[in-house]
Amino acid sequence: MESLYIADDEKIIRDGLKYIVDWEALGYEICGESGTGDEALEDIVAKHPTIAMMDIKMPGMTGLEVIRRAREAGYMGRFIILSGYSNFEYAKEAMKYDVNYYLTKPIDEDELIKTVREINQKLEEEQNLARYNNVLKEKSKKEIVLDLVLERGDTDALNLEELGLSASKYQVIAYESFDQQASSLPYQFADLFQAANKGDELFEHFKYKNIDYLLLKGGLAIEKMKRFVSYYEDEPEKGSPLDTLFITCGQEVTSYMELPKSFDQARLLIERRFFCTEGQHVFNYEDLPAVQKNLQQLDKQLVNTYSGRLTGYLQAFNRRKVAEDLYELQEYLFHVDANIADVKIFLTDMYLQIKDSITHNYSTVSIPFDTNTEIIGFISTRNYLYEIIVYCSKAFEMVMMATGNSTRDSVMDDILYYIEHNYHSNLKLETIATLFGYNSSYLGKVFNKTTGESFNTYVDKVRINKALELLEKKELKVYEVSDSVGYRNVDYFHKKFRKYVGQSPAEYRKSKNIDDEDNT
């Protein structure tokens, strides 16, 4: 039986919480209650209840102060915040102390039961994990691998050849379920990879902080993984076992002493999965930005900058500028050194500021914004940044519709304009869809119907037309033209150019009587 503690300065509310639901049926017994912050802190630290329901407004010590001090004293249970106010500042402060449950008064019975059941599910998962860890054997080969990648213990004395860990090169791969709501993979990828290689000992499988890793040993293992990832990036068949995986790849290293670098990259990419695009299954170390080491936190002043600019664009019905700002915001957040919780707080703060400004400026207009609690709940529980950007984009479109601009006929023109001015960047349908508030699959169909061409074909033609203009000038080499129009691989540029023009870039220049000492 789990335990529940109730802290609220109003006895009638404490009594109501005792009887609003059948706590015994949910597996709980009430171990205590209090009406002051000081008493609540003393009881919570002493009794260590599974759940502590905590009112924000408490005599003496506030609820947030109780939470902070309880955490400092080692309390690891779950807090459910109770408040008569839908105030984001309370939730933002509480999030710093690992508080994820926020209910506003009067308490809704169904919402309370849902919250407790969610806590029960997480407790069960943690208990299962604890039981698993308790039956692990003493230090094994997996732990030796962990010693190597974590740079712990005396690894210099290890005989790597005797342990089967000696190789000319190494690479660390991390993987987990693509569905972040799933508790585990439906199968073990390490077993599948081993079977595909007929049992050859090309890798070591180990876990760290409940994430699965493969230590690839030697060029053959790395090459086989490259082929697998190459296939995987081309989107595996929907519903296949491979479609359930999310994989991150650290870089290749030539010494076991460099293993921590490859491991850290794979691990950090898992942590930064939040920044992946829709449907992305593979995250490579090349995708890891060179984070500025001197930037420890988000620039909080930019919350005001973005909220101010976006509010202005919304009132001007400037969809193009809204989309550009959202894209710029994504890029900024991807390149700062900040944890995901801080990024979510930044975005929530920005959204609520925009909501406050719009509702103030259009006080006579009915704008169906979500409540502050719904906004906080949505953003704080998202797995991906693009989901939040889509949420914002759809809300901003709703604002423009409600305040006077009642047509979306110009949206496709805005998308084509965006492509025309961003063809040199890494344009993807998924990214464009996120900026303009569309599902990528739906936008692909609309794009094809409107232009008569697929998104990729249209972008290729824009790039090739720009390349033709640049090639008719003598200033740039062919490889520079390739890079200028968005093709980072010059061989791929040659292939695309010949497909649409019927000749190579050099032949085209020759046909225009443009001589260049080095056309390549």
Secondary structure as UniProt FT lines:
FT   STRAND          2..7
FT   HELIX           11..19
FT   TURN            23..27
FT   STRAND          28..34
FT   HELIX           37..47
FT   STRAND          51..55
FT   HELIX           63..72
FT   TURN            73..74
FT   STRAND          78..83
FT   HELIX           88..95
FT   TURN            96..98
FT   STRAND          101..104
FT   HELIX           109..134
FT   HELIX           141..150
FT   TURN            156..157
FT   HELIX           160..163
FT   STRAND          170..177
FT   TURN            180..181
FT   HELIX           189..196
FT   TURN            197..199
FT   STRAND          203..208
FT   TURN            209..210
FT   STRAND          211..217
FT   HELIX           219..233
FT   TURN            238..239
FT   HELIX           241..244
FT   STRAND          245..249
FT   HELIX           256..258
FT   HELIX           259..271
FT   HELIX           272..275
FT   TURN            278..279
FT   STRAND          282..284
FT   HELIX           285..287
FT   TURN            293..294
FT   HELIX           301..315
FT   TURN            316..317
FT   HELIX           319..334
FT   HELIX           340..361
FT   TURN            362..364
FT   HELIX           372..380
FT   HELIX           385..402
FT   TURN            403..404
FT   TURN            409..410
FT   HELIX           411..422
FT   TURN            423..424
FT   HELIX           429..436
FT   HELIX           440..451
FT   HELIX           455..471
FT   HELIX           478..484
FT   TURN            485..486
FT   HELIX           490..501
FT   HELIX           505..511
FT   TURN            512..513
//
